[in-house]
Amino acid sequence: MTETVDRGTGSPDQKARSGFFRSLFSHWGRRSILAVCSFWVVVALWQAPIVPVTKTSEIRGVWMTNRSASLMHYTTRLDETMANLARHRLNTLYPCVWNRGQTLHPSGVFQRASRTGRSLLAQLPGYDVLSGLVQQGHRQHLRVIPWFEYGLMIPIRSPIAQRHPDWLTTTQSGAITLDSDGQPKKLPKPIADLKETFFGIDQGWLNPVHPQVQQFLTDLIVDVVKRYSVDGIQLDDHFALPIEFGYDRYTIERYQADHRGNLPSTNPSDPEWMAWRAKQLTQLMGKISKAVRAAKPNMLISLSPNTPDYAYRKSLQDWRRWVKLGLVDEVVVQIYRSDVGDFKAGLETGGFADLKGQVPIAVGLYAGRFLSAKPIRQLQQEVEAVRSSDYAGVSFFCWETTLWLFKRSSESQVQQAFARFFQ
């Protein structure tokens, strides 16, 4: 006779105990899962409180690099970062959206031109850093003005430069980049063979005369204006052309068409040759300005150049004329000096004080390098000098060395100083 054992059954007491523990585990398990889910929902939805602000027409700005904006976004610190700007009584953020031949935001214009996907940190799938910046910035009553930092400058190893080598302009010797001393630099191999695409140090320059370059940059900017609720756009000293460039075949042919077949001067500093190239850059600025205002008539167009004489002499950027033509609505002049005395002299002899009555003219202040930022006392002296000269405000370059990890002074010292800056 064979004995059959039913392993799925037990005594009544055993069944009761098993049922009790299953019920207890199920009850507490559900509560634990619910508690964990509730915690993460609260974390995900919680936002820094809105900081009360006093409205002012004074420009109180700060620049933020694309890498730092991405870091704040992906670590869910962006809301607190924007609130911190408001607590320091700033009212304008210039976040970098175009750097090293890549965009901070998902851009069909960029992807079509480069035939690449997303950049390494700026565009993880499902994320839009610029959208987050606009949302959180506006919650704190900040103007958010995307900063197209690299302008016409582009790494020669970038996908766009490799795919469109004809978009790059050249020096008289045929070089497409300069060395650290500003001299034409020969490359060891053709640009098409260069494979490195990240953190390349060799910078080339897109040709502002080339119609495809003009269309690309205009489309890149207008796309942001149309898709995001930004308050404006900003170009800076990289929306220019170093005086050594402009000797590429396309530009020479354009010059000859305007000069009865004559070649441009072999002297890059020839006044007529400089004026002709500067005019082409002005026409591109006009095209961008017109397209931006056609997309959104009230969109502010900001510019952050060097002082006028330096900008024209070194980079053919005739921005005084841009102001007179009404192509820009705001100018933040970079007076980046390590010495306070030199800074004050730059304010007095910069050659832009007479433009204050035409558009708001603010002054860009340099807070120093990441590992050697200026003490807050020095920045305070610079702010006081700007205010005593009756300019429209200031902007700090950059957030990382002014308010974040790399600042020189303690948090309490910085807070107290900003309270005095913007009483």
Backbone torsions as a table, in degrees:
resi	resn	phi	psi	omega
1	MET	NA	132.1	-178.8
2	THR	-102.3	130.4	179.6
3	GLU	-88.1	128.3	179.8
4	THR	-99.5	127.4	-179.5
5	VAL	-107.2	123.4	177.7
6	ASP	-91.5	99.5	-176.4
7	ARG	-77.4	-7.1	179.8
8	GLY	-93.4	4.0	-178.5
9	THR	-126.2	169.8	177.5
10	GLY	-158.8	-171.3	179.5
11	SER	-71.2	162.1	177.3
12	PRO	-57.0	-38.5	179.4
13	ASP	-65.3	-42.3	179.6
14	GLN	-62.6	-42.8	179.3
15	LYS	-62.7	-39.2	-179.1
16	ALA	-65.7	-45.3	179.5
17	ARG	-63.8	-42.9	179.4
18	SER	-61.0	-43.1	179.5
19	GLY	-64.9	-37.3	179.8
20	PHE	-63.0	-46.8	-178.1
21	PHE	-67.2	-38.0	177.7
22	ARG	-63.2	-41.3	-179.8
23	SER	-65.8	-42.1	-179.6
24	LEU	-64.6	-46.0	-179.4
25	PHE	-63.2	-43.1	-179.6
26	SER	-62.9	-40.6	-179.0
27	HIS	-65.3	-52.6	-178.9
28	TRP	-71.9	-31.2	177.0
29	GLY	-63.4	-44.6	178.1
30	ARG	-63.5	-41.1	179.6
31	ARG	-65.7	-38.5	179.7
32	SER	-65.8	-45.0	179.1
33	ILE	-62.0	-42.3	179.2
34	LEU	-63.0	-40.3	-179.6
35	ALA	-65.3	-44.0	179.4
36	VAL	-62.6	-45.3	-179.8
37	CYS	-63.0	-40.8	179.5
38	SER	-63.4	-40.5	179.2
39	PHE	-60.5	-46.4	-177.6
40	TRP	-70.5	-30.7	175.3
41	VAL	-65.7	-43.4	179.0
42	VAL	-62.9	-44.4	179.2
43	VAL	-61.7	-42.5	-176.6
44	ALA	-68.8	-35.6	-174.3
45	LEU	-94.8	-17.2	-178.0
46	TRP	-66.8	137.5	177.5
47	GLN	-131.1	149.3	179.0
48	ALA	-58.3	140.8	179.5
49	PRO	-59.4	150.6	178.0
50	ILE	-73.4	131.1	-177.6
51	VAL	-88.0	126.3	177.1
52	PRO	-62.3	136.1	-178.7
53	VAL	-130.9	158.1	174.4
54	THR	-107.0	125.1	-177.9
55	LYS	-68.7	140.6	178.8
56	THR	-151.6	150.8	176.6
57	SER	-85.5	-8.8	179.3
58	GLU	-66.0	135.1	176.5
59	ILE	-79.3	120.3	178.4
60	ARG	-127.9	83.9	-168.5
61	GLY	-111.2	169.7	173.9
62	VAL	-152.6	141.5	174.8
63	TRP	-92.5	145.0	177.1
64	MET	-130.8	130.6	-178.9
65	THR	-72.6	159.7	-178.8
66	ASN	-65.7	-36.4	-178.6
67	ARG	-65.9	-41.6	-179.4
68	SER	-70.2	-38.8	177.2
69	ALA	-61.1	-41.5	178.9
70	SER	-64.3	-43.8	-179.2
71	LEU	-60.8	-45.0	179.4
72	MET	-63.5	-35.7	-179.1
73	HIS	-68.9	-49.1	-174.3
74	TYR	-73.5	-21.3	176.9
75	THR	-95.3	10.1	-179.7
76	THR	58.1	28.2	178.9
77	ARG	-99.7	3.1	-172.8
78	LEU	-64.4	-39.1	-179.9
79	ASP	-63.9	-40.5	179.7
80	GLU	-71.6	-33.8	177.0
81	THR	-63.3	-44.7	178.6
82	MET	-65.5	-39.1	177.1
83	ALA	-64.1	-35.8	178.7
84	ASN	-65.8	-36.9	175.2
85	LEU	-61.3	-44.7	-179.8
86	ALA	-65.1	-37.9	178.2
87	ARG	-64.1	-27.9	177.1
88	HIS	-88.6	9.8	173.4
89	ARG	67.3	24.4	171.6
90	LEU	-81.3	154.9	-179.4
91	ASN	-131.6	1.3	-177.8
92	THR	-140.9	131.7	175.7
93	LEU	-117.0	128.9	174.5
94	TYR	-110.7	88.1	-179.2
95	PRO	-85.4	134.9	179.8
96	CYS	-69.0	129.7	178.4
97	VAL	-123.8	-3.9	-178.3
98	TRP	-142.4	108.1	-171.6
99	ASN	-151.7	134.9	177.5
100	ARG	55.3	36.6	177.4
101	GLY	72.9	17.8	179.8
102	GLN	-136.5	163.3	-179.0
103	THR	-109.2	153.9	175.1
104	LEU	-75.2	-30.0	-171.9
105	HIS	-109.9	158.5	173.3
106	PRO	-62.0	124.5	-174.2
107	SER	-137.5	114.0	174.8
108	GLY	-65.1	-31.5	178.3
109	VAL	-62.6	-47.1	178.5
110	PHE	-64.2	-44.2	-176.5
111	GLN	-65.6	-37.4	178.3
112	ARG	-68.2	-37.0	-178.8
113	ALA	-74.6	-32.3	-174.5
114	SER	-100.5	-21.4	-174.8
115	ARG	58.2	37.0	177.3
116	THR	-126.8	171.5	177.1
117	GLY	-87.5	-134.1	-174.7
118	ARG	-89.4	157.1	174.8
119	SER	-75.9	166.1	-167.5
120	LEU	-60.0	-51.1	-176.9
121	LEU	-106.6	-27.1	-168.0
122	ALA	-75.4	-24.4	-171.3
123	GLN	-139.4	73.6	172.4
124	LEU	-74.0	149.5	-176.5
125	PRO	-54.1	131.8	176.9
126	GLY	85.0	-0.9	-178.4
127	TYR	-113.2	147.7	176.2
128	ASP	-139.0	96.7	-174.3
129	VAL	-63.1	-41.8	-178.7
130	LEU	-62.7	-39.4	177.0
131	SER	-59.6	-42.9	178.0
132	GLY	-65.1	-39.8	177.9
133	LEU	-61.4	-43.6	-179.7
134	VAL	-65.4	-45.7	-178.3
135	GLN	-61.9	-51.1	-176.9
136	GLN	-73.0	-34.3	176.9
137	GLY	-63.5	-44.2	-179.9
138	HIS	-69.8	-30.3	174.5
139	ARG	-58.9	-33.3	-178.4
140	GLN	-97.9	16.4	176.0
141	HIS	61.3	32.7	175.9
142	LEU	-93.5	143.7	165.7
143	ARG	-74.3	133.3	177.2
144	VAL	-115.2	112.7	-174.7
145	ILE	-122.6	97.4	-178.8
146	PRO	-55.3	136.8	-174.1
147	TRP	-108.7	112.2	178.2
148	PHE	-86.3	75.4	-166.7
149	GLU	-55.8	-47.8	-172.0
150	TYR	-79.2	-13.7	175.6
151	GLY	50.5	-117.8	179.6
152	LEU	-92.6	-4.7	179.0
153	MET	-82.7	139.9	-176.9
154	ILE	-153.0	136.9	176.8
155	PRO	-62.1	135.1	-177.5
156	ILE	-70.4	-13.6	176.0
157	ARG	-91.3	-2.3	-177.8
158	SER	-70.6	155.7	-179.2
159	PRO	-57.6	-39.1	-178.8
160	ILE	-65.1	-44.7	-179.5
161	ALA	-65.3	-37.2	-179.6
162	GLN	-72.6	-34.0	-179.8
163	ARG	-79.1	-28.9	-177.2
164	HIS	-126.4	64.4	-179.9
165	PRO	-60.4	-23.0	178.4
166	ASP	-74.1	-10.8	176.2
167	TRP	-78.6	-16.0	-176.8
168	LEU	-87.6	139.7	174.3
169	THR	-90.3	168.6	-175.3
170	THR	-133.3	164.7	172.0
171	THR	-83.2	178.7	-179.4
172	GLN	-62.0	-30.5	179.8
173	SER	-84.5	-2.7	-178.7
174	GLY	93.3	0.7	179.1
175	ALA	-70.6	146.4	179.2
176	ILE	-107.5	1.4	178.4
177	THR	-149.8	165.1	-179.8
178	LEU	-115.1	156.0	175.2
179	ASP	-85.0	-175.1	-175.6
180	SER	-65.2	-17.7	177.7
181	ASP	-95.9	6.8	179.5
182	GLY	79.5	17.3	179.1
183	GLN	-99.3	147.9	177.7
184	PRO	-53.0	136.9	-175.3
185	LYS	-120.3	124.1	176.4
186	LYS	-81.6	140.3	179.8
187	LEU	-96.8	149.8	-176.7
188	PRO	-72.9	-15.1	-178.5
189	LYS	-152.6	162.9	178.6
190	PRO	-59.1	148.8	-177.6
191	ILE	-59.1	-33.9	-178.1
192	ALA	-64.4	-20.0	-178.4
193	ASP	-92.6	-6.1	-179.3
194	LEU	-76.9	125.4	-173.3
195	LYS	-104.1	-22.2	-177.7
196	GLU	-67.8	130.6	-176.1
197	THR	-122.7	0.2	-175.4
198	PHE	-129.0	129.2	179.3
199	PHE	60.6	33.2	172.9
200	GLY	-67.1	138.6	-175.4
201	ILE	-93.9	-14.6	-177.7
202	ASP	-85.3	118.2	-176.1
203	GLN	-104.4	127.4	172.3
204	GLY	-102.2	-176.3	-177.8
205	TRP	-135.1	125.3	174.1
206	LEU	-65.2	143.4	-175.7
207	ASN	-82.0	110.4	-177.5
208	PRO	-67.3	-12.8	179.3
209	VAL	-84.9	-24.4	-174.7
210	HIS	-71.7	126.9	-176.2
211	PRO	-62.7	-33.2	179.1
212	GLN	-71.0	-34.1	174.5
213	VAL	-65.9	-44.9	178.8
214	GLN	-58.0	-44.3	-178.6
215	GLN	-68.4	-41.0	179.7
216	PHE	-60.0	-51.2	-176.2
217	LEU	-67.1	-39.4	177.7
218	THR	-62.7	-46.0	179.5
219	ASP	-63.9	-39.1	-179.3
220	LEU	-60.0	-42.7	-178.4
221	ILE	-74.6	-46.5	-177.9
222	VAL	-64.0	-33.7	177.9
223	ASP	-58.9	-41.5	177.5
224	VAL	-65.9	-43.4	-179.4
225	VAL	-60.5	-39.9	-177.7
226	LYS	-75.8	-36.1	-170.6
227	ARG	-94.2	-15.5	-177.0
228	TYR	-126.6	149.1	-179.9
229	SER	-84.8	55.7	-179.3
230	VAL	-80.3	163.8	-179.0
231	ASP	-95.2	-8.9	-179.9
232	GLY	171.9	-171.9	173.9
233	ILE	-135.8	155.4	179.7
234	GLN	-133.2	134.4	169.1
235	LEU	-110.3	163.4	-178.1
236	ASP	-140.1	-152.7	-174.1
237	ASP	-69.1	-11.0	176.4
238	HIS	-87.8	-7.6	170.7
239	PHE	-85.6	74.9	-169.8
240	ALA	-164.0	-175.8	178.5
241	LEU	-142.2	111.1	176.9
242	PRO	-51.8	139.5	-170.0
243	ILE	-58.6	-22.2	-179.6
244	GLU	-70.3	-18.9	-173.4
245	PHE	-96.3	168.0	179.3
246	GLY	116.8	7.4	-178.1
247	TYR	-99.9	17.4	175.1
248	ASP	-72.0	161.8	-174.1
249	ARG	-59.8	-44.0	-176.4
250	TYR	-62.9	-45.6	-178.0
251	THR	-65.2	-40.9	178.9
252	ILE	-62.2	-41.7	178.8
253	GLU	-64.1	-38.7	176.7
254	ARG	-64.4	-41.4	178.7
255	TYR	-63.2	-43.9	-179.9
256	GLN	-62.6	-37.1	178.7
257	ALA	-62.8	-29.4	179.1
258	ASP	-89.2	-9.2	-172.8
259	HIS	-132.8	37.7	174.1
260	ARG	52.6	38.8	175.7
261	GLY	86.7	-3.3	-179.9
262	ASN	-72.6	144.8	177.4
263	LEU	-81.9	153.5	175.4
264	PRO	-68.1	162.9	-179.8
265	SER	-62.9	146.7	174.1
266	THR	-77.7	-7.4	176.6
267	ASN	-96.0	109.8	-178.5
268	PRO	-57.5	-23.7	-178.1
269	SER	-93.6	8.0	176.6
270	ASP	-58.6	127.2	-173.6
271	PRO	-56.4	-42.7	-178.0
272	GLU	-68.7	-41.7	179.2
273	TRP	-65.2	-38.9	175.6
274	MET	-63.6	-46.1	-177.2
275	ALA	-62.6	-39.2	-179.1
276	TRP	-65.2	-45.3	179.6
277	ARG	-66.6	-40.1	178.0
278	ALA	-61.4	-36.7	178.3
279	LYS	-63.7	-38.3	178.7
280	GLN	-64.2	-39.6	178.3
281	LEU	-66.4	-39.8	177.4
282	THR	-62.6	-40.1	178.7
283	GLN	-64.6	-37.5	176.2
284	LEU	-65.8	-41.5	177.3
285	MET	-60.5	-39.5	178.2
286	GLY	-64.3	-40.0	179.2
287	LYS	-64.0	-43.8	179.2
288	ILE	-64.9	-46.6	-179.6
289	SER	-58.0	-45.6	-179.5
290	LYS	-63.9	-42.6	-178.6
291	ALA	-67.3	-40.3	179.0
292	VAL	-63.3	-45.3	-178.2
293	ARG	-72.7	-26.0	174.1
294	ALA	-69.3	-35.7	179.4
295	ALA	-71.4	-44.8	178.5
296	LYS	-146.4	104.9	-172.3
297	PRO	-56.7	-30.8	-176.0
298	ASN	-94.4	10.8	-177.6
299	MET	-71.1	130.2	-179.5
300	LEU	-81.0	135.3	177.1
301	ILE	-111.2	113.3	-175.7
302	SER	-108.1	151.6	178.5
303	LEU	-137.1	138.6	176.8
304	SER	-126.5	83.8	-176.0
305	PRO	-98.1	178.2	165.4
306	ASN	-79.5	179.5	178.9
307	THR	-60.8	150.6	-169.0
308	PRO	-55.7	-47.3	-177.5
309	ASP	-64.3	-45.0	179.7
310	TYR	-64.0	-43.6	-178.1
311	ALA	-60.8	-40.3	-179.3
312	TYR	-75.9	-45.2	-175.0
313	ARG	-66.2	-35.3	-177.2
314	LYS	-97.1	-31.9	-170.8
315	SER	-135.4	14.2	173.1
316	LEU	58.9	25.3	-178.0
317	GLN	-96.6	97.9	-175.8
318	ASP	-90.3	65.3	-170.8
319	TRP	-75.4	-18.1	172.4
320	ARG	-60.2	-40.6	177.5
321	ARG	-66.5	-36.1	178.6
322	TRP	-61.0	-38.8	177.1
323	VAL	-64.2	-47.0	-177.8
324	LYS	-64.6	-31.0	178.5
325	LEU	-82.9	-4.1	179.8
326	GLY	75.0	25.4	-177.5
327	LEU	-83.4	-17.5	179.3
328	VAL	-129.5	151.7	-177.1
329	ASP	-108.7	-12.3	-175.8
330	GLU	-158.3	139.5	178.2
331	VAL	-129.2	130.2	175.0
332	VAL	-116.5	99.2	-173.5
333	VAL	-78.7	128.3	179.7
334	GLN	-77.8	112.7	172.0
335	ILE	-115.9	78.3	-174.9
336	TYR	-94.2	102.2	-178.1
337	ARG	-130.8	146.3	178.2
338	SER	-85.7	-21.5	-177.7
339	ASP	-110.8	136.0	-177.9
340	VAL	-63.4	-38.8	178.2
341	GLY	-61.8	-42.3	177.2
342	ASP	-65.4	-35.6	178.7
343	PHE	-63.8	-46.8	-179.8
344	LYS	-63.6	-37.1	177.7
345	ALA	-65.2	-37.5	177.6
346	GLY	-62.9	-36.0	176.5
347	LEU	-65.1	-38.9	-175.1
348	GLU	-79.4	-33.7	-173.0
349	THR	-114.3	12.0	-175.8
350	GLY	-69.8	-20.3	176.7
351	GLY	80.4	28.7	179.6
352	PHE	-133.4	0.5	-177.8
353	ALA	-61.2	-32.3	-177.5
354	ASP	-71.2	-9.1	-179.3
355	LEU	-90.2	-3.5	-175.5
356	LYS	-59.9	-28.2	-179.4
357	GLY	-82.1	-7.4	-176.7
358	GLN	-99.2	-42.3	174.5
359	VAL	-143.6	159.3	173.6
360	PRO	-59.7	124.4	177.7
361	ILE	-112.9	112.6	176.6
362	ALA	-107.6	177.1	-176.8
363	VAL	-126.9	130.4	176.6
364	GLY	-86.5	130.0	-178.9
365	LEU	-109.0	137.4	-179.4
366	TYR	-95.9	117.7	-177.9
367	ALA	-85.2	-0.8	175.9
368	GLY	103.9	172.8	179.6
369	ARG	-74.3	162.2	-176.4
370	PHE	-55.2	-41.0	-176.0
371	LEU	-99.7	5.1	178.2
372	SER	-150.3	58.6	-179.0
373	ALA	-69.3	157.9	177.4
374	LYS	-74.5	147.1	172.2
375	PRO	-67.7	151.7	-175.2
376	ILE	-62.7	-27.0	179.2
377	ARG	-62.7	-38.1	179.5
378	GLN	-68.5	-41.2	176.4
379	LEU	-62.9	-35.8	178.3
380	GLN	-63.0	-41.2	178.0
381	GLN	-63.6	-37.0	179.3
382	GLU	-69.0	-41.5	177.7
383	VAL	-60.9	-43.8	179.9
384	GLU	-62.2	-38.4	178.9
385	ALA	-65.8	-40.2	178.4
386	VAL	-63.9	-44.6	-178.1
387	ARG	-66.3	-37.6	179.9
388	SER	-69.9	-19.3	177.7
389	SER	-92.9	2.6	173.0
390	ASP	63.7	43.6	172.5
391	TYR	-89.8	172.2	-170.6
392	ALA	-81.2	-4.7	178.9
393	GLY	149.3	-165.9	-178.0
394	VAL	-139.0	161.7	169.5
395	SER	-141.7	140.1	-174.5
396	PHE	-101.3	130.8	172.1
397	PHE	-111.6	109.4	3.8
398	CYS	-137.6	-177.3	-177.6
399	TRP	-57.7	-38.9	-175.5
400	GLU	-61.6	-37.9	-177.8
401	THR	-98.6	-3.3	179.0
402	THR	-101.4	-45.6	-172.7
403	LEU	-125.7	-10.9	-171.6
404	TRP	-111.0	-147.4	-168.9
405	LEU	-56.9	-34.5	-171.9
406	PHE	-96.5	7.1	179.9
407	LYS	-64.5	150.3	-173.5
408	ARG	-82.1	-35.7	-173.1
409	SER	-98.9	167.3	-178.7
410	SER	-70.6	162.7	-179.3
411	GLU	-59.8	-44.0	-178.6
412	SER	-65.2	-38.9	178.3
413	GLN	-64.7	-40.7	179.7
414	VAL	-65.9	-44.9	-179.9
415	GLN	-61.3	-43.5	-179.9
416	GLN	-64.9	-39.0	-179.7
417	ALA	-66.1	-43.7	-179.9
418	PHE	-67.6	-31.2	175.0
419	ALA	-64.3	-35.3	177.0
420	ARG	-76.2	-36.9	178.2
421	PHE	-54.2	-50.6	-167.0
422	PHE	-122.8	62.5	-179.5
423	GLN	-66.6	NA	NA
